[in-house]
Amino acid sequence: ITTRTDGATVVSSNLCTPTDADITFWGSGFGNDEIVLLSVIKNKDVAYIWFFGTANESGAFETSKHIVTKPGRGYDAKFPGAGIFTVEAIGTSGRLATTPLVAVDDKCP
């Protein structure tokens, strides 16, 4: 049996997020119990890991984070600064899914 590496998806509860806000991500199309890493790509040299865990038996995951400038708890995630970024979910099989994220200093439009 061949393992397909296409078809994974990731979506977020908000396209836009300010600092000191909550955001949830859902992923699907990963393998049964596949390990998934969700990162915000800041630039070619910097990525902030916001989730490292295992997809469930149907290949899906959910993670919620509180976006802050200086993370201190497991629920916190590092604010990447203002701009538009790529959120990347990659599984150990090579499955890859991305979604955009707009981060703002004040309020989302």
PyMOL commands that set and color helices and strands:
alter all, ss='L'
color gray80, all
select strands_A, chain A and resi 9-12+16-18+21-28+35-41+47-54+61-68+76-78+83-91+96-104
alter strands_A, ss='S'
color yellow, strands_A
deselect
rebuild
show_as cartoon
